[in-house]
Amino acid sequence: MARFHALPVAAVDRLTDDSVALTFTVPEELREEYRHAPGQHLALRRTVDGTEIRRTYSICSPAPAPGDEGPRALRVGVRLVEGGSFSTYALKEINIGDEVEVMTPAGRFTVDPAPGVYAAIVGGSGITPVLSIVATLLAREPEARFCLIRSDRTSASTMFLEEVADLKDRYPQRLHLVTVLSREEQQAGLPSGRLDQERLGALLPALLPVGDVAGWFLCGPFGLVQGAERALRKLGVSRTRIHEEIFHVDAAAPVTTAPAPAHSTVTARLDGRGGSWPVQQGESLLEAVLRNRSDAPYACKGGVCGTCRAFLVSGEVRMDRNFALEPEETEAGYVLACQSHPVTEKVELDFDR
């Protein structure tokens, strides 16, 4: 079960004019709780004027190997979002020694290190989880190779530039790095411009044997991830080999394909305890559970991070949107509680599965 703990800030490293890396110290007694897989994320929490704010940031540091002790430190990347209360706080107010409430790791945008060829297509801050994936995979598995294709606006706006360069120096034969800048010409390498579906469809077969890649990791803005997935599917890549994480999606009007019942009840199992509560008209199942169980897991409430993933035991729901669950997860019966609304009078969720 995900839990928050106050962790001290050990370092605040300026990456670009609009991004920083925050490093948290993990005390010995919490290291097992913060054991993470490469690619997972942390939800950070603060309260402003009585309102709780949560934001999710990916871990960029390598994951501990099985059998090793849990991490002594955790590092995340934060990019400033216009009007973003938490990112503004992270860039302008957080100092070394401050304590921040940090949720234990979550997320399924991960890799299980094994021999083979892997690849990632990332945009902007989408490099953050992939940095952990690449560093962990190449360190643990000597027979693994990685092709990292990253897109940024300019070299000055590129996050973790030195960290990626260090990995390239450490694994020159096993890490293939391709950099594309959309608003700046490079002296060498690919011409500037966006990495859209058409461009990726022509570029990818020239870079590597697309069909032999064991896992594709797509991370960044919705448009880039969507275009990359379409390009890969058109090239014959199985959906099961494509893993996606989207960092931002513009707000969209709610989908109303099924009428809501006049009265409905949600039964939820959470951390071994269950309960049943009425669902008010128009609210999500997560909101109904939170009114009675404040420990229900969530972070973004936007259908992006997947923290509120739950198994639909019985009943029927509709999800407004889903940018976090893989098709095989929804087919298996999982839903995002923050986006789910009851279609039947009774719905049962299990957050523990």
C-alpha positions as CSV (number, residue, x, y, z in Angstrom):
1,M,0.0,0.0,0.0
2,A,1.4,3.4,-1.0
3,R,2.3,5.7,1.9
4,F,3.7,9.2,2.4
5,H,6.8,9.9,4.5
6,A,8.6,13.2,5.1
7,L,12.0,12.9,3.4
8,P,14.8,15.5,3.7
9,V,16.1,17.2,0.6
10,A,19.8,16.4,0.1
11,A,20.4,18.3,-3.1
12,V,18.8,20.7,-5.5
13,D,20.6,20.7,-8.9
14,R,19.7,23.2,-11.6
15,L,19.4,21.3,-14.9
16,T,18.2,24.1,-17.2
17,D,16.6,27.5,-16.7
18,D,13.2,25.8,-16.1
19,S,14.1,22.5,-14.5
20,V,15.8,21.0,-11.4
21,A,16.7,17.6,-10.0
22,L,15.7,17.1,-6.4
23,T,17.5,14.4,-4.3
24,F,15.9,13.0,-1.2
25,T,17.7,11.2,1.6
26,V,16.0,7.9,2.5
27,P,16.6,6.9,6.1
28,E,17.6,3.3,6.8
29,E,14.3,2.2,8.3
30,L,12.4,3.3,5.1
31,R,14.8,1.9,2.4
32,E,12.7,-1.2,1.8
33,E,9.5,0.9,1.4
34,Y,11.3,3.0,-1.2
35,R,12.7,0.1,-3.2
36,H,11.7,0.8,-6.8
37,A,11.9,-0.6,-10.3
38,P,13.6,1.4,-13.1
39,G,11.0,3.8,-14.5
40,Q,8.7,4.2,-11.5
41,H,7.6,7.5,-10.1
42,L,7.0,9.3,-6.8
43,A,4.0,11.5,-5.8
44,L,5.1,14.6,-3.9
45,R,2.5,16.3,-1.6
46,R,2.2,19.7,0.1
47,T,-0.7,21.7,1.5
48,V,-1.3,25.3,0.5
49,D,-4.1,27.3,2.3
50,G,-5.7,24.2,3.5
51,T,-5.7,22.6,0.0
52,E,-3.7,19.4,-0.6
53,I,-1.6,19.4,-3.8
54,R,-0.1,16.3,-5.3
55,R,2.2,16.0,-8.3
56,T,4.0,13.0,-9.8
57,Y,7.6,13.0,-10.8
58,S,9.6,10.1,-12.2
59,I,12.7,8.7,-10.5
60,C,15.8,9.3,-12.6
61,S,18.3,7.4,-10.4
62,P,19.2,3.7,-11.1
63,A,17.1,1.1,-9.3
64,P,18.7,-1.1,-6.6
65,A,19.4,-4.7,-7.7
66,P,17.5,-7.6,-6.1
67,G,19.2,-8.6,-3.0
68,D,20.8,-5.1,-2.4
69,E,19.5,-2.8,0.3
70,G,16.9,-0.3,-0.7
71,P,18.0,3.1,-2.0
72,R,19.8,5.5,0.2
73,A,18.7,8.4,-2.0
74,L,16.0,9.1,-4.6
75,R,16.4,11.7,-7.4
76,V,13.6,13.1,-9.5
77,G,13.4,15.7,-12.3
78,V,11.0,18.6,-12.1
79,R,10.2,20.9,-15.1
80,L,8.4,24.2,-14.5
81,V,4.9,24.1,-15.8
82,E,3.2,27.5,-16.5
83,G,0.9,28.2,-13.6
84,G,2.0,25.0,-11.9
85,S,2.0,25.5,-8.1
86,F,4.1,22.6,-7.2
87,S,6.7,23.0,-10.0
88,T,7.1,26.7,-9.1
89,Y,7.6,25.7,-5.5
90,A,10.2,23.1,-6.4
91,L,12.2,25.5,-8.6
92,K,12.0,28.6,-6.5
93,E,11.5,27.6,-2.8
94,I,12.8,24.2,-2.0
95,N,16.2,24.2,-0.3
96,I,18.6,21.6,1.0
97,G,17.4,20.4,4.4
98,D,13.7,21.0,3.7
99,E,11.4,18.1,4.2
100,V,8.9,17.0,1.5
101,E,6.2,14.5,1.8
102,V,7.0,11.7,-0.6
103,M,4.8,8.7,-1.5
104,T,6.4,5.3,-1.9
105,P,7.2,4.4,-5.5
106,A,4.4,3.4,-8.0
107,G,4.0,2.9,-11.7
108,R,4.3,0.2,-14.3
109,F,6.4,2.0,-16.9
110,T,9.3,-0.4,-16.1
111,V,11.7,-2.9,-17.5
112,D,12.9,-6.2,-16.1
113,P,16.5,-6.3,-17.2
114,A,17.2,-9.1,-19.7
115,P,19.5,-9.6,-22.7
116,G,18.3,-8.0,-25.9
117,V,17.8,-4.8,-27.8
118,Y,15.7,-2.0,-26.3
119,A,14.8,1.4,-27.5
120,A,13.1,4.6,-26.2
121,I,11.6,7.6,-27.9
122,V,11.3,10.5,-25.5
123,G,10.5,14.2,-25.6
124,G,11.5,16.9,-23.1
125,S,11.1,15.7,-19.5
126,G,10.2,12.3,-20.8
127,I,13.9,11.5,-20.4
128,T,13.5,11.3,-16.6
129,P,12.2,7.7,-16.2
130,V,14.1,6.5,-19.2
131,L,17.3,7.7,-17.6
132,S,16.7,5.2,-14.8
133,I,15.7,2.5,-17.2
134,V,18.8,2.9,-19.4
135,A,21.3,3.1,-16.4
136,T,19.8,0.1,-14.6
137,L,19.4,-2.1,-17.7
138,L,23.0,-1.5,-19.0
139,A,24.5,-1.9,-15.5
140,R,22.8,-5.1,-14.7
141,E,22.6,-6.9,-18.0
142,P,25.9,-7.0,-20.1
143,E,24.1,-8.5,-23.1
144,A,21.6,-5.6,-23.4
145,R,21.8,-2.8,-25.8
146,F,19.8,0.4,-25.9
147,C,18.9,3.0,-28.6
148,L,17.8,6.3,-27.0
149,I,16.0,8.8,-29.4
150,R,15.4,12.0,-27.6
151,S,13.7,15.2,-28.8
152,D,14.1,18.6,-27.2
153,R,13.5,22.2,-28.2
154,T,17.1,23.4,-27.9
155,S,20.3,22.1,-26.3
156,A,19.9,24.7,-23.5
157,S,16.5,23.2,-22.6
158,T,17.7,19.6,-22.6
159,M,17.3,18.0,-19.2
160,F,20.0,15.6,-17.9
161,L,22.4,16.4,-20.7
162,E,25.5,15.5,-18.6
163,E,24.0,12.3,-17.2
164,V,23.1,11.0,-20.6
165,A,26.6,11.9,-21.9
166,D,28.1,10.0,-19.0
167,L,26.1,6.9,-19.8
168,K,27.2,7.2,-23.4
169,D,30.9,7.4,-22.3
170,R,30.4,4.4,-20.0
171,Y,28.7,2.2,-22.6
172,P,29.9,3.4,-25.9
173,Q,29.2,0.2,-27.7
174,R,25.9,-0.6,-26.1
175,L,24.1,2.8,-26.0
176,H,23.2,4.4,-29.3
177,L,22.1,8.0,-28.7
178,V,20.2,10.0,-31.2
179,T,19.3,13.7,-30.4
180,V,16.8,15.8,-32.4
181,L,16.3,19.5,-31.6
182,S,13.0,21.0,-32.9
183,R,14.1,24.7,-32.7
184,E,17.8,24.6,-33.1
185,E,20.2,23.4,-35.9
186,Q,22.9,21.0,-34.8
187,Q,26.4,20.9,-36.3
188,A,26.1,17.2,-36.7
189,G,23.4,14.6,-36.6
190,L,19.8,14.8,-37.7
191,P,18.2,18.0,-39.1
192,S,16.0,20.0,-36.7
193,G,12.3,19.6,-36.6
194,R,9.6,17.7,-34.7
195,L,9.6,13.9,-34.4
196,D,6.1,13.2,-35.8
197,Q,4.7,9.9,-37.1
198,E,5.9,10.3,-40.7
199,R,9.4,11.2,-39.7
200,L,9.7,8.4,-37.2
201,G,8.3,5.9,-39.7
202,A,11.3,6.7,-42.0
203,L,13.9,7.2,-39.3
204,L,13.4,4.1,-37.1
205,P,14.2,1.4,-39.7
206,A,17.4,3.3,-40.6
207,L,18.6,3.3,-36.9
208,L,17.9,-0.3,-35.8
209,P,16.1,-3.6,-36.6
210,V,12.7,-2.5,-35.5
211,G,11.2,-6.0,-35.3
212,D,14.0,-7.3,-33.0
213,V,13.5,-4.7,-30.3
214,A,12.4,-6.4,-27.1
215,G,10.8,-3.3,-25.6
216,W,9.9,0.2,-26.8
217,F,9.6,2.9,-24.2
218,L,7.7,6.0,-25.3
219,C,7.6,9.0,-22.8
220,G,6.8,12.6,-23.0
221,P,4.0,14.9,-24.4
222,F,0.8,13.2,-25.7
223,G,1.4,14.1,-29.3
224,L,4.9,12.6,-29.4
225,V,3.9,9.4,-27.7
226,Q,0.8,9.0,-29.9
227,G,2.7,9.6,-33.1
228,A,5.5,7.2,-32.0
229,E,3.0,4.5,-31.2
230,R,1.3,4.9,-34.6
231,A,4.6,4.8,-36.4
232,L,5.7,1.6,-34.6
233,R,2.4,-0.1,-35.2
234,K,2.6,0.7,-38.9
235,L,6.1,-0.8,-38.9
236,G,4.6,-4.1,-37.5
237,V,5.6,-3.8,-33.9
238,S,3.3,-5.8,-31.5
239,R,1.3,-3.6,-29.0
240,T,2.7,-5.8,-26.2
241,R,6.2,-4.5,-26.9
242,I,5.2,-0.9,-26.6
243,H,5.2,0.8,-23.2
244,E,3.9,4.4,-22.8
245,E,4.0,7.1,-20.2
246,I,2.4,10.5,-20.9
247,F,3.5,13.5,-18.8
248,H,0.8,16.0,-19.8
249,V,-2.6,15.9,-21.6
250,D,-4.7,18.9,-22.2
251,A,-8.1,18.9,-20.4
252,A,-10.9,17.3,-22.4
253,A,-14.6,17.3,-22.0
254,P,-15.9,14.3,-20.1
255,V,-17.1,11.4,-22.1
256,T,-20.7,10.5,-21.5
257,T,-21.4,7.3,-23.4
258,A,-23.5,5.6,-20.7
259,P,-26.2,7.1,-18.4
260,A,-25.4,7.2,-14.7
261,P,-27.8,5.5,-12.3
262,A,-29.9,7.8,-10.0
263,H,-28.4,6.1,-7.0
264,S,-25.2,4.1,-6.8
265,T,-22.9,2.6,-4.2
266,V,-19.2,1.8,-4.3
267,T,-17.7,-1.0,-2.3
268,A,-14.0,-0.7,-2.0
269,R,-11.2,-2.9,-0.5
270,L,-8.2,-0.9,0.5
271,D,-5.2,-2.0,2.6
272,G,-7.0,-5.1,3.7
273,R,-10.2,-3.2,4.9
274,G,-13.4,-2.8,3.0
275,G,-16.4,-0.5,3.1
276,S,-19.5,0.6,1.1
277,W,-20.5,4.2,0.5
278,P,-22.9,6.2,-1.7
279,V,-21.6,7.8,-4.9
280,Q,-22.9,11.4,-5.3
281,Q,-24.2,12.5,-8.7
282,G,-21.3,13.4,-11.0
283,E,-18.4,12.4,-8.8
284,S,-15.8,9.8,-9.6
285,L,-15.4,6.6,-7.7
286,L,-12.2,7.9,-6.3
287,E,-13.9,11.0,-4.9
288,A,-16.5,8.8,-3.3
289,V,-13.9,6.6,-1.7
290,L,-11.8,9.6,-0.6
291,R,-14.7,11.1,1.3
292,N,-14.6,8.1,3.6
293,R,-11.0,6.8,3.2
294,S,-8.4,9.6,3.0
295,D,-5.7,7.0,2.4
296,A,-7.0,6.0,-1.0
297,P,-4.1,6.2,-3.5
298,Y,-4.0,8.9,-6.1
299,A,-1.7,11.6,-7.5
300,C,-2.7,13.4,-10.7
301,K,-6.5,12.8,-10.8
302,G,-6.1,13.3,-14.6
303,G,-6.0,9.7,-15.9
304,V,-2.2,10.0,-16.6
305,C,-0.2,8.6,-13.7
306,G,-2.1,5.4,-12.9
307,T,-1.6,5.7,-9.1
308,C,-5.4,5.1,-8.5
309,R,-5.5,1.8,-10.5
310,A,-8.0,-0.6,-9.0
311,F,-9.5,-3.9,-10.0
312,L,-13.2,-3.9,-10.9
313,V,-14.6,-6.8,-9.0
314,S,-18.2,-6.3,-10.0
315,G,-20.5,-3.8,-11.6
316,E,-19.9,-1.6,-14.6
317,V,-18.1,1.8,-15.0
318,R,-17.2,4.2,-17.7
319,M,-13.9,6.0,-17.7
320,D,-13.7,9.6,-18.9
321,R,-10.2,9.0,-20.2
322,N,-7.3,6.6,-19.8
323,F,-3.6,7.5,-20.5
324,A,-2.1,5.2,-17.9
325,L,-3.4,1.6,-18.3
326,E,-2.2,-0.7,-21.0
327,P,-4.9,-2.5,-23.1
328,E,-4.1,-5.8,-21.4
329,E,-4.7,-4.2,-18.0
330,T,-8.2,-2.9,-19.0
331,E,-9.0,-6.2,-20.6
332,A,-8.0,-7.9,-17.3
333,G,-10.5,-5.7,-15.4
334,Y,-8.5,-2.8,-14.1
335,V,-9.8,0.8,-14.1
336,L,-8.6,4.2,-13.0
337,A,-10.7,5.2,-10.1
338,C,-10.2,8.9,-10.7
339,Q,-11.8,8.6,-14.1
340,S,-14.4,6.0,-13.4
341,H,-18.1,6.7,-12.9
342,P,-20.8,4.1,-12.1
343,V,-23.0,2.7,-14.8
344,T,-24.7,0.1,-12.5
345,E,-26.2,0.8,-9.1
346,K,-23.5,-1.2,-7.3
347,V,-19.8,-1.2,-8.1
348,E,-17.0,-3.0,-6.3
349,L,-13.3,-2.1,-6.5
350,D,-10.2,-3.7,-5.0
351,F,-7.2,-1.4,-4.6
352,D,-5.1,-4.2,-3.1
353,R,-4.9,-6.4,-6.2
